[in-house]
């Protein structure tokens, strides 16, 4: 059985909800990632911040990223998957919520992220085609 831990990119890092978007952008650049899980004070997932969120929901709206926090961008119910979950559960979670990145949690700790690139490396062509069709389909 292939698990979430088998296909994830290990070493993902939280960004605190209290941190500003300019700092988040700097961390994204340093880590060479396009998304960061947002944590509350108890290191619990409270959202995911993407580089697109910073541009579209902050900069394009005329806000200063140095004055907007990651927590301000956390919207909706964050999705995640247990590290021991089967890859079919990973696909179900990502497809049913039309999400492209999924934090991987083990014992209430962030252990990695699964992105489209991770899926492309580990899925069959049929599985990948199904993912693309469901995630990119218009609702």
Backbone as ProteinMPNN parsed JSONL, in Angstrom:
{"seq_chain_A": "XXXXXXXXXXXXXXXXXXXXXXXXXXXXXXXXXXXXXXXXXXXXXXXXXXXXXXXXXXXXXXXXXXXXXXXXXXXXXXXXXXXXXXXXXXXXXXXXXXXXXXXXXXXXXXXXXXXXXXXXXXXXXXXXXXXXXXXXXXX", "coords_chain_A": {"N_chain_A": [[0.847, -1.19, 0.0], [0.638, 2.131, -0.942], [1.359, 5.072, 0.767], [0.429, 8.348, 2.09], [2.729, 9.408, 3.26], [4.651, 8.186, 1.716], [4.566, 9.503, -0.732], [4.716, 12.214, -0.247], [6.315, 15.467, -0.03], [8.864, 15.773, 2.094], [9.595, 17.624, 5.161], [8.158, 20.016, 5.289], [7.294, 23.342, 6.336], [5.717, 25.218, 8.925], [4.028, 28.394, 8.904], [3.581, 30.903, 11.2], [0.357, 32.112, 12.184], [0.4, 34.716, 13.01], [2.436, 35.902, 11.643], [3.678, 38.193, 9.162], [2.723, 38.829, 5.711], [4.808, 39.626, 4.025], [7.019, 38.467, 5.23], [6.276, 35.813, 4.987], [6.397, 35.524, 2.201], [9.135, 35.823, 1.839], [10.041, 33.522, 3.171], [8.879, 31.549, 1.562], [10.331, 31.992, -0.797], [12.921, 31.37, 0.072], [12.629, 28.663, 0.713], [11.837, 27.712, -1.686], [9.135, 27.199, -2.431], [5.591, 27.275, -3.144], [3.555, 27.482, -1.389], [2.481, 27.636, 2.022], [1.686, 25.985, 5.02], [-0.443, 27.365, 7.49], [-0.117, 28.016, 10.902], [-1.725, 27.959, 14.111], [-1.351, 29.325, 17.461], [-0.963, 26.991, 18.89], [0.334, 25.313, 17.189], [-1.412, 24.14, 15.333], [-3.059, 23.345, 12.345], [-4.411, 26.002, 10.567], [-4.913, 27.022, 8.14], [-3.892, 27.507, 4.686], [-1.437, 29.241, 2.986], [-0.857, 30.695, -0.117], [1.422, 31.692, -2.742], [-0.009, 32.975, -4.675], [-2.238, 33.871, -3.207], [-1.05, 35.934, -1.738], [-0.401, 37.772, -3.756], [-2.862, 38.202, -5.215], [-4.896, 38.583, -3.236], [-3.857, 40.411, -1.487], [-1.663, 42.28, -2.39], [-2.708, 43.084, -4.966], [-5.078, 44.115, -4.116], [-4.326, 46.429, -2.995], [-3.186, 46.413, -0.476], [-0.655, 46.453, 2.099], [1.816, 44.082, 2.283], [3.44, 43.917, 4.497], [1.873, 44.61, 6.541], [-0.231, 42.89, 6.768], [-1.393, 39.867, 8.096], [-0.627, 36.337, 8.031], [-2.67, 34.882, 9.174], [-4.814, 36.545, 8.606], [-5.329, 35.836, 6.027], [-6.142, 33.235, 6.169], [-8.714, 31.208, 5.367], [-11.832, 29.467, 5.394], [-12.185, 25.865, 5.921], [-9.353, 24.18, 6.8], [-7.738, 21.589, 4.956], [-6.296, 18.353, 5.376], [-4.164, 15.419, 5.561], [-3.62, 12.24, 7.047], [-0.415, 10.836, 7.652], [-0.255, 8.101, 7.289], [-2.311, 7.471, 5.615], [-3.861, 5.916, 2.796], [-2.919, 6.234, -0.663], [-5.146, 6.45, -2.305], [-6.971, 7.634, -0.606], [-5.741, 10.091, -0.293], [-6.018, 11.124, -2.901], [-8.846, 11.174, -3.045], [-9.421, 13.125, -1.084], [-8.12, 15.427, -2.119], [-9.309, 15.648, -4.659], [-12.093, 15.808, -4.09], [-12.272, 18.224, -2.779], [-11.153, 19.905, -4.537], [-8.383, 20.723, -4.419], [-4.914, 21.604, -4.637], [-2.706, 21.255, -3.098], [-1.713, 19.51, -0.198], [-1.411, 19.292, 3.212], [0.485, 17.011, 5.211], [0.036, 15.136, 8.062], [1.315, 13.76, 11.08], [0.813, 12.312, 14.144], [-0.247, 14.742, 15.12], [1.564, 16.573, 14.164], [3.104, 18.497, 11.606], [4.433, 16.902, 8.85], [4.981, 16.912, 6.171], [4.212, 17.896, 2.739], [1.9, 17.391, 0.111], [1.943, 17.866, -3.273], [0.914, 18.783, -6.618], [3.114, 18.12, -8.193], [4.298, 16.073, -6.71], [2.322, 14.135, -6.921], [2.411, 13.686, -9.676], [4.819, 12.377, -9.926], [4.391, 9.957, -8.652], [1.982, 8.679, -9.283], [-0.084, 6.624, -11.424], [-0.614, 7.095, -14.969], [-3.318, 7.058, -15.494], [-4.485, 7.534, -12.958], [-3.471, 10.103, -12.491], [-4.598, 11.538, -14.61], [-7.313, 11.384, -13.888], [-7.247, 12.852, -11.506], [-6.503, 15.431, -12.453], [-8.691, 16.003, -14.105], [-10.794, 16.115, -12.227], [-9.958, 18.04, -10.3], [-9.439, 20.353, -11.752], [-11.81, 20.785, -13.021], [-14.603, 22.822, -13.726], [-16.799, 24.031, -11.263]], "CA_chain_A": [[0.0, 0.0, 0.0], [1.344, 3.409, -1.001], [0.763, 6.003, 1.727], [0.713, 9.781, 1.94], [4.138, 9.61, 3.622], [5.486, 7.699, 0.613], [4.569, 10.404, -1.89], [4.827, 13.614, 0.172], [7.594, 16.158, 0.028], [9.085, 15.924, 3.541], [10.242, 18.831, 5.651], [7.345, 21.231, 5.168], [7.374, 24.218, 7.503], [4.595, 26.085, 9.262], [4.199, 29.834, 9.073], [2.615, 31.291, 12.237], [-0.754, 32.975, 11.752], [0.729, 36.087, 13.387], [3.521, 36.406, 10.787], [3.206, 39.036, 8.056], [2.825, 38.246, 4.381], [6.132, 39.852, 3.443], [7.887, 37.423, 5.803], [5.86, 34.549, 4.367], [6.942, 35.517, 0.844], [10.575, 35.581, 1.974], [10.219, 32.112, 3.517], [8.569, 30.792, 0.349], [11.466, 32.131, -1.711], [14.057, 30.632, 0.632], [12.331, 27.229, 0.646], [11.459, 27.403, -3.065], [7.793, 26.619, -2.415], [4.531, 28.209, -3.483], [2.5, 27.449, -0.371], [2.89, 27.334, 3.389], [0.608, 25.782, 5.984], [-0.511, 28.385, 8.537], [-0.4, 27.4, 12.202], [-2.135, 28.819, 15.21], [-0.381, 29.355, 18.56], [-0.747, 25.617, 19.355], [0.847, 24.58, 16.028], [-2.502, 23.433, 14.669], [-3.328, 23.88, 11.017], [-5.573, 26.894, 10.491], [-5.06, 27.458, 6.767], [-2.74, 27.401, 3.793], [-1.17, 30.483, 2.28], [-0.146, 30.491, -1.378], [2.003, 32.903, -3.328], [-1.112, 33.633, -5.382], [-3.012, 34.591, -2.192], [-0.342, 37.173, -1.408], [-0.5, 38.696, -4.887], [-4.238, 38.537, -5.585], [-5.738, 39.011, -2.114], [-3.206, 41.458, -0.705], [-1.017, 43.311, -3.214], [-3.636, 43.591, -5.988], [-6.144, 44.858, -3.43], [-3.759, 47.676, -2.481], [-2.741, 46.284, 0.91], [0.784, 46.318, 2.326], [2.096, 42.752, 2.841], [4.111, 44.05, 5.787], [0.849, 44.924, 7.553], [-1.282, 41.873, 6.719], [-0.856, 38.627, 8.649], [-1.026, 35.073, 7.406], [-3.974, 34.558, 9.738], [-5.815, 37.326, 7.876], [-5.571, 35.145, 4.756], [-6.662, 31.885, 6.441], [-10.171, 31.18, 5.166], [-12.404, 28.139, 5.203], [-11.72, 24.751, 6.735], [-8.143, 23.612, 6.197], [-7.758, 20.156, 4.673], [-5.032, 17.677, 5.621], [-4.258, 13.961, 5.484], [-2.715, 11.526, 7.934], [0.748, 10.286, 6.947], [-0.467, 6.682, 6.992], [-3.461, 7.299, 4.718], [-3.586, 5.331, 1.487], [-2.893, 7.219, -1.742], [-6.513, 6.663, -2.809], [-7.573, 8.612, 0.304], [-5.133, 11.372, -0.667], [-6.7, 11.575, -4.122], [-10.235, 11.507, -2.705], [-9.423, 14.398, -0.352], [-7.743, 16.517, -3.018], [-10.296, 15.771, -5.73], [-13.412, 16.224, -3.594], [-12.205, 19.632, -2.366], [-10.477, 20.598, -5.634], [-7.193, 21.381, -3.908], [-3.687, 21.215, -5.324], [-1.68, 21.004, -2.089], [-2.326, 18.889, 0.968], [-0.479, 19.028, 4.31], [0.514, 15.65, 5.745], [0.168, 15.231, 9.509], [1.53, 12.526, 11.85], [0.801, 12.611, 15.583], [-0.571, 16.16, 15.266], [2.697, 17.379, 13.711], [3.293, 18.601, 10.163], [5.61, 16.137, 8.415], [5.225, 17.099, 4.75], [3.147, 18.41, 1.88], [1.719, 16.719, -1.174], [1.585, 18.819, -4.324], [0.694, 18.17, -7.932], [4.384, 17.548, -8.65], [4.466, 14.796, -6.007], [1.386, 13.192, -7.535], [2.898, 13.362, -11.022], [5.952, 11.456, -9.798], [4.052, 8.7, -7.991], [0.721, 8.096, -9.718], [-0.176, 6.121, -12.794], [-1.174, 8.093, -15.885], [-4.78, 7.035, -15.319], [-4.785, 8.234, -11.703], [-3.149, 11.509, -12.668], [-5.626, 12.109, -15.495], [-8.523, 11.533, -13.085], [-7.006, 13.965, -10.588], [-6.549, 16.688, -13.21], [-10.073, 16.228, -14.542], [-11.654, 16.477, -11.089], [-9.505, 19.236, -9.595], [-9.522, 21.522, -12.613], [-13.165, 20.919, -13.576], [-15.365, 23.943, -13.16], [-17.912, 23.591, -10.415]], "C_chain_A": [[0.89, 1.251, 0.0], [0.613, 4.394, -0.098], [1.096, 7.448, 1.387], [2.185, 10.058, 2.24], [5.073, 9.18, 2.5], [5.598, 8.698, -0.532], [4.768, 11.874, -1.526], [6.238, 14.145, -0.016], [7.844, 16.414, 1.511], [9.66, 17.295, 3.893], [9.466, 20.109, 5.462], [7.447, 22.033, 6.458], [6.095, 25.018, 7.67], [5.01, 27.539, 9.082], [3.17, 30.226, 10.13], [1.563, 32.247, 11.694], [-0.455, 34.441, 12.03], [1.806, 36.715, 12.502], [2.943, 37.197, 9.616], [3.462, 38.367, 6.709], [4.171, 38.505, 3.716], [7.122, 38.817, 3.959], [7.544, 36.058, 5.207], [6.438, 34.435, 2.958], [8.445, 35.252, 0.867], [10.859, 34.115, 2.297], [9.927, 31.223, 2.314], [9.741, 30.83, -0.625], [12.655, 31.309, -1.225], [13.874, 29.128, 0.507], [12.014, 26.764, -0.773], [10.132, 26.648, -3.13], [6.777, 27.699, -2.75], [3.401, 28.25, -2.479], [3.094, 27.09, 0.984], [1.651, 27.051, 4.24], [0.688, 26.862, 7.069], [-0.876, 27.697, 9.842], [-0.881, 28.437, 13.203], [-1.081, 28.729, 16.319], [-0.05, 27.958, 19.087], [-0.175, 24.714, 18.266], [-0.194, 23.639, 15.433], [-2.764, 24.134, 13.34], [-4.566, 24.766, 11.041], [-5.762, 27.457, 9.085], [-3.815, 27.162, 5.964], [-2.633, 28.709, 3.035], [-0.397, 30.157, 1.009], [0.448, 31.81, -1.852], [0.925, 33.687, -4.071], [-2.001, 34.411, -4.41], [-2.373, 35.94, -1.883], [-0.535, 38.212, -2.518], [-1.936, 39.161, -5.108], [-5.036, 39.144, -4.431], [-5.109, 40.077, -1.231], [-2.699, 42.571, -1.625], [-1.99, 43.919, -4.226], [-4.788, 44.383, -5.384], [-5.626, 46.157, -2.809], [-3.295, 47.621, -1.045], [-1.226, 46.099, 0.97], [1.061, 44.962, 2.96], [2.83, 42.794, 4.179], [3.121, 44.319, 6.918], [-0.314, 43.937, 7.561], [-0.673, 40.569, 7.213], [-1.34, 37.41, 7.865], [-2.4, 34.652, 7.901], [-5.103, 35.32, 9.064], [-6.213, 36.632, 6.576], [-6.175, 33.752, 4.956], [-8.182, 31.906, 6.372], [-10.624, 29.742, 5.0], [-11.82, 27.104, 6.157], [-10.479, 24.152, 6.094], [-8.255, 22.097, 6.051], [-6.373, 19.589, 4.925], [-5.259, 16.18, 5.524], [-3.256, 13.369, 6.461], [-1.602, 10.881, 7.114], [0.549, 8.831, 6.54], [-1.644, 6.415, 6.063], [-3.008, 6.737, 3.38], [-3.656, 6.421, 0.415], [-4.285, 7.446, -2.346], [-7.263, 7.651, -1.919], [-7.026, 10.017, 0.029], [-5.862, 11.943, -1.878], [-8.136, 11.971, -3.836], [-10.318, 12.876, -2.032], [-9.137, 15.576, -1.292], [-8.787, 16.737, -4.109], [-11.626, 16.31, -5.217], [-13.433, 17.688, -3.166], [-11.505, 20.508, -3.399], [-9.282, 21.413, -5.143], [-5.94, 20.781, -4.536], [-2.536, 20.932, -4.378], [-2.356, 20.485, -0.838], [-1.274, 18.646, 2.043], [-0.626, 17.592, 4.806], [0.878, 15.748, 7.226], [0.406, 13.839, 10.106], [1.627, 12.931, 13.312], [0.669, 14.112, 15.85], [0.576, 17.092, 14.874], [2.763, 17.375, 12.186], [4.565, 17.853, 9.774], [5.902, 16.315, 6.922], [4.039, 17.717, 4.049], [3.097, 17.549, 0.636], [1.242, 17.77, -2.16], [1.324, 18.048, -5.61], [1.974, 17.51, -8.447], [4.642, 16.195, -7.988], [3.55, 13.735, -6.618], [1.9, 12.738, -8.902], [4.032, 12.346, -10.981], [5.535, 10.069, -9.322], [2.78, 8.014, -8.468], [0.835, 7.516, -11.124], [-0.765, 7.233, -13.662], [-2.683, 8.189, -15.718], [-5.181, 7.787, -14.053], [-4.561, 9.733, -11.854], [-4.174, 12.209, -13.557], [-6.924, 12.334, -14.731], [-8.417, 12.698, -12.121], [-7.17, 15.3, -11.321], [-7.973, 17.005, -13.63], [-10.946, 16.717, -13.393], [-11.247, 17.78, -10.406], [-9.663, 20.488, -10.445], [-10.891, 21.711, -13.267], [-13.849, 22.12, -12.933], [-16.533, 23.386, -12.374], [-19.212, 24.064, -10.971]], "O_chain_A": [[1.778, 1.397, 0.841], [-0.606, 4.537, -0.185], [1.925, 7.732, 0.522], [2.819, 10.854, 1.547], [6.159, 9.738, 2.343], [6.614, 8.736, -1.226], [4.97, 12.701, -2.416], [7.206, 13.394, -0.143], [7.117, 17.191, 2.129], [10.147, 18.023, 3.028], [10.053, 21.19, 5.473], [7.659, 21.475, 7.535], [5.473, 25.441, 6.695], [6.197, 27.867, 9.107], [1.991, 29.91, 9.974], [1.854, 33.088, 10.844], [-0.996, 35.32, 11.359], [2.065, 37.915, 12.594], [1.848, 36.9, 9.138], [4.296, 37.471, 6.585], [4.63, 37.685, 2.922], [7.972, 38.342, 3.206], [8.434, 35.246, 4.954], [6.913, 33.369, 2.566], [8.966, 34.538, 0.01], [11.803, 33.53, 1.765], [10.643, 30.252, 2.07], [10.098, 29.807, -1.211], [13.316, 30.634, -2.014], [14.826, 28.398, 0.233], [11.931, 25.564, -1.032], [10.015, 25.612, -3.785], [7.068, 28.891, -2.652], [2.41, 28.953, -2.673], [4.07, 26.347, 1.08], [0.675, 27.799, 4.183], [1.78, 27.223, 7.508], [-1.813, 26.9, 9.897], [-0.507, 29.609, 13.155], [-0.03, 28.118, 16.124], [1.017, 27.752, 19.666], [-0.194, 23.49, 18.399], [0.104, 22.499, 15.079], [-2.697, 25.359, 13.24], [-5.636, 24.343, 11.479], [-6.657, 28.27, 8.855], [-2.824, 26.644, 6.477], [-3.622, 29.219, 2.509], [0.597, 29.432, 1.048], [0.037, 32.89, -1.427], [0.947, 34.918, -4.091], [-2.471, 35.499, -4.745], [-3.06, 36.956, -1.779], [-0.8, 39.383, -2.245], [-2.203, 40.36, -5.18], [-5.77, 40.112, -4.627], [-5.76, 40.592, -0.322], [-3.247, 43.674, -1.634], [-2.085, 45.141, -4.331], [-5.4, 45.216, -6.053], [-6.381, 46.895, -2.177], [-3.032, 48.662, -0.442], [-0.604, 45.645, 0.01], [0.592, 44.702, 4.068], [2.836, 41.806, 4.913], [3.475, 44.263, 8.096], [-1.285, 44.135, 8.292], [0.428, 40.199, 6.805], [-2.332, 37.466, 7.138], [-3.205, 34.123, 7.134], [-6.22, 34.813, 8.955], [-7.324, 36.829, 6.083], [-6.67, 33.156, 3.999], [-8.85, 32.53, 7.196], [-9.869, 28.899, 4.515], [-11.066, 27.431, 7.073], [-10.54, 23.667, 4.965], [-8.801, 21.416, 6.919], [-5.376, 20.277, 4.709], [-6.395, 15.72, 5.419], [-2.18, 13.925, 6.678], [-1.84, 10.428, 5.995], [1.124, 8.381, 5.549], [-1.943, 5.261, 5.755], [-1.918, 7.042, 2.897], [-4.371, 7.41, 0.574], [-4.564, 8.535, -2.848], [-8.095, 8.418, -2.405], [-7.757, 11.004, 0.109], [-6.272, 13.103, -1.878], [-8.603, 12.998, -4.33], [-11.18, 13.688, -2.368], [-9.832, 16.591, -1.257], [-9.11, 17.876, -4.444], [-12.222, 17.182, -5.849], [-14.486, 18.325, -3.184], [-11.288, 21.699, -3.173], [-9.173, 22.611, -5.403], [-5.913, 19.61, -4.914], [-1.498, 20.424, -4.801], [-3.43, 20.951, -0.457], [-0.337, 17.878, 1.822], [-1.723, 17.033, 4.816], [1.883, 16.355, 7.597], [-0.22, 12.863, 9.692], [2.429, 13.792, 13.674], [1.374, 14.675, 16.688], [0.557, 18.274, 15.218], [2.501, 16.352, 11.554], [5.642, 18.132, 10.3], [6.966, 15.91, 6.456], [3.012, 18.021, 4.656], [4.117, 17.043, 0.168], [0.261, 18.473, -1.915], [1.49, 16.83, -5.674], [1.916, 16.45, -9.071], [5.148, 15.275, -8.631], [3.952, 12.587, -6.807], [1.833, 11.557, -9.24], [4.185, 11.545, -11.903], [6.253, 9.099, -9.563], [2.525, 6.871, -8.091], [1.724, 7.871, -11.897], [-1.342, 8.192, -13.149], [-3.256, 9.276, -15.792], [-6.115, 8.589, -14.076], [-5.374, 10.536, -11.395], [-4.569, 13.342, -13.283], [-7.571, 13.367, -14.906], [-9.376, 13.447, -11.935], [-7.889, 16.186, -10.859], [-8.414, 18.149, -13.524], [-11.75, 17.633, -13.569], [-12.111, 18.546, -9.979], [-9.983, 21.559, -9.929], [-11.107, 22.687, -13.985], [-13.683, 22.386, -11.742], [-17.166, 22.406, -12.767], [-20.265, 23.791, -10.395]]}, "name": "protein", "num_of_chains": 1, "seq": "XXXXXXXXXXXXXXXXXXXXXXXXXXXXXXXXXXXXXXXXXXXXXXXXXXXXXXXXXXXXXXXXXXXXXXXXXXXXXXXXXXXXXXXXXXXXXXXXXXXXXXXXXXXXXXXXXXXXXXXXXXXXXXXXXXXXXXXXXXX"}
